[in-house]
Amino acid sequence: MKRLTVVLTTCMIFLVSWQAQAQLKVNPQVGVNVSALDAKIGDLRTEAKAGWNAGVDFRIGEGFIYLNPGAHYYSNTARLMRDFENPDLDMWKDETTIQSVKTPINIGFNLTGNNKFLGIRAEGGFVPTFVTGVKETESYSLSIEDLNRLTWGYNLGVGVDVLFLTADLNYEIGQANFFKGVDGKNNMLTLSLGVKF
């Protein structure tokens, strides 16, 4: 028991001192995103469209490898369409907005080293997503209860830093069904611009 306490205390001291020495960069961002969501709910087909996002990433560490967690608010538009068997009938369409919070946990790689003027980065990890709201439409009631509130996916991306400006391109590969009881995962491409300090 005493040995375990010593080992745990030593590990805690090491982690705290490493965190104190690790440089922290804050990277607020805004961007646009496009989803590839294709699912069928009863007689409705869903199709995702463009949206916007805003949030902040943190870069912890200044070596070749760094930790890159973040928190981002996403607003996406989903198109709902009646899936009629008869192609002669007029297609019914409506749109709704889905809001969510994504908390990516990535590992990043500084591909150009610690260059102050121009930096090229690659990163990857996983992204938990929590759906926070759905704007209901007058003609069809799609509520937050129709969605899986918590989903997740893998995230791959590249980024460029020019002085204090940043640009990031990420692709999220959905691993959980977006709607309850319906097959259909949400894959998303995001382009974000920001500043780092």
Residue pairs with C-beta under 8 A, 6 or more apart in sequence:
19 60
22 60
22 61
22 62
23 60
23 61
23 62
24 58
24 59
24 60
25 58
25 59
25 196
25 197
26 56
26 57
26 58
26 196
26 197
27 56
27 57
27 58
27 59
27 70
27 166
27 194
27 195
27 196
28 54
28 55
28 56
28 194
28 195
29 53
29 54
29 55
29 56
29 57
29 72
29 166
29 168
29 192
29 193
29 194
30 52
30 53
30 54
30 192
30 193
30 194
31 52
31 53
31 54
31 168
31 190
31 191
31 192
31 193
32 50
32 51
32 52
32 53
32 190
32 191
33 50
33 51
33 52
33 53
33 74
33 76
33 188
33 189
33 190
33 191
34 48
34 49
34 50
34 51
34 188
34 189
35 48
35 49
35 51
35 76
35 78
35 186
35 187
35 188
36 48
36 186
36 187
36 188
36 189
37 46
37 47
37 48
37 78
37 178
37 184
37 185
37 186
37 187
38 45
38 46
38 47
38 48
38 184
39 45
39 46
39 177
39 178
39 179
39 182
39 183
39 184
40 46
40 83
40 182
40 184
41 142
41 146
41 179
41 182
43 82
43 83
43 84
44 80
44 81
44 82
44 83
44 140
45 80
45 81
45 82
45 83
46 78
46 79
46 80
46 81
46 179
46 184
47 78
47 79
47 81
48 76
48 77
48 78
48 79
48 186
49 76
49 77
49 78
49 79
49 95
50 76
50 77
51 74
51 75
51 76
51 77
51 97
52 74
52 75
53 72
53 73
53 74
53 75
53 102
53 190
53 192
54 72
54 73
55 70
55 71
55 72
55 73
55 102
56 70
56 71
56 72
57 68
57 69
57 70
57 104
57 168
57 194
58 67
58 68
58 69
58 70
59 66
59 67
59 68
59 108
59 196
60 66
60 67
60 68
60 69
61 67
62 110
62 114
63 110
63 114
64 109
64 110
64 113
65 107
65 108
65 109
65 110
66 107
66 108
66 109
66 110
67 106
67 107
67 108
68 104
68 105
68 106
68 107
68 108
68 123
68 125
69 103
69 104
69 105
69 106
70 102
70 103
70 104
70 106
71 101
71 102
71 103
72 101
72 102
72 103
72 104
73 99
73 100
73 101
74 99
74 100
74 101
74 102
74 129
75 97
75 98
75 99
76 97
76 98
76 99
76 100
76 188
77 95
77 96
77 97
77 98
78 95
78 96
78 97
78 98
78 142
79 93
79 94
79 95
80 93
80 94
80 95
80 96
80 137
80 140
80 142
81 91
81 92
81 93
82 91
82 92
82 93
84 91
92 139
94 137
94 139
94 140
95 137
96 134
96 135
96 136
96 137
96 140
96 142
97 134
97 135
98 131
98 133
98 134
98 135
98 147
99 131
99 132
99 133
99 134
100 129
100 130
100 131
100 132
101 129
101 130
101 132
102 127
102 128
102 129
102 130
102 172
103 127
103 128
103 129
103 130
104 125
104 126
104 127
104 155
104 170
105 125
105 126
105 127
105 128
106 123
106 124
106 125
106 155
106 157
107 123
107 124
107 125
108 121
108 122
108 123
108 159
109 121
109 122
109 123
110 119
110 121
111 119
111 120
111 121
111 122
112 118
112 119
112 120
113 119
116 163
117 162
117 163
118 160
118 161
118 162
119 160
119 161
120 158
120 159
120 160
120 161
121 158
121 159
121 160
121 161
122 157
122 158
122 159
123 155
123 156
123 157
123 158
123 159
123 170
124 154
124 155
124 156
124 157
125 154
125 155
126 152
126 153
126 154
126 155
127 152
127 153
127 154
127 155
127 172
128 150
128 151
128 152
129 150
129 151
129 152
129 153
130 149
130 150
131 144
131 147
131 148
131 149
131 150
131 151
133 144
134 142
134 143
134 144
134 146
134 147
136 142
136 143
145 180
146 179
146 180
147 178
147 179
147 180
148 176
148 177
148 178
148 179
148 180
150 176
151 174
151 175
151 176
151 177
151 178
151 185
151 186
152 175
152 176
153 172
153 173
153 174
153 175
153 176
153 185
153 186
153 187
153 188
154 172
154 173
154 175
155 170
155 171
155 172
155 173
156 170
156 171
156 173
157 168
157 169
157 170
157 171
158 168
158 169
159 166
159 167
159 168
159 169
160 166
160 167
161 196
164 195
164 196
164 197
165 193
165 194
165 195
165 196
166 192
166 193
166 194
166 195
166 196
167 191
167 192
167 193
167 194
168 190
168 191
168 192
168 193
168 194
169 189
169 190
169 191
170 189
170 190
170 192
171 187
171 188
171 189
171 190
172 186
172 187
172 188
172 189
172 190
173 185
173 187
174 185
174 186
174 187
174 188
175 185
176 185
177 183
177 184
177 185
178 184
178 185
178 186
